[in-house]
Amino acid sequence: MTYQNKPGYNTLSVWGGEEKKDGWQRSTQVPVVHSVSYGYDDLDYWYNVALGKEEGHIYSRNTNPTVAVFEEKMRQLEGAEAATSFSTGMAAISNTLYSLLKPGDRVVSIKDTYGGTNEIFTRFLPRIHIDVTLCATTDHEAIEAEVAKGCRVLYIETPTNPTLKVVDIARLAEAGHAAGAVVIVDNTFSTPINTNPLALGADLVVHSATKYIGGHADALGGILCGSEKLVQGAFAYREINGATLHPMAAYLMIRGLKTLALRVQRQGENAMKIARFLKTHPFVKDVFYPGLEMHENHDIAKKQMRDFGGMLSFFLDGGFDAVRTFLPRLKYAHIAANLGPVETVAGPPRTTSHVEVTEAQRAAMGIPESLIRYSVGIEDADDLIADLTQALDYAANHQA
Ligand SMILES: *Cc1c(COP(=O)(O)O)cnc(C)c1O
């Protein structure tokens, strides 16, 4: 397939996987097919469907027409050969890893992966004798050196949670391939609108579709895109362990995806304005946003991201008490653990992503107690800035 005349992201978000007008009884929208199974009077035809020689579905744990449209839309948005979906982002990540790894294999990754992913690396893979080495997230030389020692999987995530570090996908993909590794990128924060890891050399890209893909914080899901061979391997594993995406969730993902490009564009514009504003507020000690020139990985971000996304974090000039005073004052933010929806969401890593580690460990990871993760929504930037201003001023004036 050539992407020379590939449609733009706005077009793909809307039409991807929905080009075909027949087969849905002329319905212009993708129906939610709740059917568990699909009936065949012609047993030979059924057999050929089972063998993959004819198109069709047999049992919805394996494939489902609504789910298939979601997968096709994501496949096109990531410019991949194949895509398969999962019940959650963690199901996508764990199924992908378990489909690739066997006892004796080695994984190289970074310290700042998503909490659940980190748990797989530190708790579950070692149990089945898979050796995992986690490197300092932006120390590219160290990662390259570990990869060069040999590994089956190089797993990266960018930008990272919660301090928005950016790792160089093209550079590490090259290192991974030189060592014969499969290179996996968690693209949840950047979305296919801002980064296409496969075009930068990665072999597989995973998303928690729960976040920006769905975009409305009302459905859980995960997706994996990449080569036919590798995606098929993860699909074969998922078919059996049953971490299938529900057709209703797939429908919500399809619906959410139609505005993905619009949402991500607005969230990026808002985030840049808010990051610049936060930088000027005396009660804010520092701001982490890859779009800021002073961000430690701004150069890499500029190279591999079309825009810098809607996630930022900042920390207050005070301890956790300052956060306690500040967060409930926000009018336009859910104080919650998710990210990526149309509404702004704020939360402290101390009680969300990094609740299980000690204060000392958080400090070692560069996570101050007063850090706040702020997922910028599609509201008017002026309203969000006014909201942040009043809450920051209040917290600054009500210090314990
Ligand atoms: C939320 C998240 C996940 C896990 O996704 P779920 O859908 O919650 O299972 C994985 N990676 C990143 C970067 C995330 O933000």
The ligand as a Tripos MOL2 file, in Angstrom:
@<TRIPOS>MOLECULE
LIG
   15    15     1     0     0
SMALL
NO_CHARGES

@<TRIPOS>ATOM
      1 C1         -4.2710    4.6530   30.7980 C.3       1 LIG1
      2 C2         -3.0390    4.2120   30.1440 C.ar      1 LIG1
      3 C3         -2.7900    2.8540   29.9100 C.ar      1 LIG1
      4 C4         -3.7410    1.7670   30.3670 C.3       1 LIG1
      5 O1         -4.9590    1.8450   29.6930 O.3       1 LIG1
      6 P1         -6.3480    1.2750   30.2960 P.3       1 LIG1
      7 O2         -7.2930    1.5020   29.1690 O.co2     1 LIG1
      8 O3         -6.6490    2.0680   31.5190 O.co2     1 LIG1
      9 O4         -6.1220   -0.1560   30.5980 O.co2     1 LIG1
     10 C5         -1.6210    2.5070   29.2550 C.ar      1 LIG1
     11 N1         -0.7360    3.4310   28.8720 N.ar      1 LIG1
     12 C6         -0.9240    4.7500   29.0810 C.ar      1 LIG1
     13 C7          0.0890    5.7250   28.6390 C.3       1 LIG1
     14 C8         -2.0840    5.1930   29.7290 C.ar      1 LIG1
     15 O5         -2.2660    6.4950   29.9560 O.3       1 LIG1
@<TRIPOS>BOND
     1     1     2 1
     2     2     3 ar
     3     2    14 ar
     4     3     4 1
     5     3    10 ar
     6     4     5 1
     7     5     6 1
     8     6     7 2
     9     6     8 1
    10     6     9 1
    11    10    11 ar
    12    11    12 ar
    13    12    13 1
    14    12    14 ar
    15    14    15 1
@<TRIPOS>SUBSTRUCTURE
     1 LIG1         1 GROUP 0 **** ****
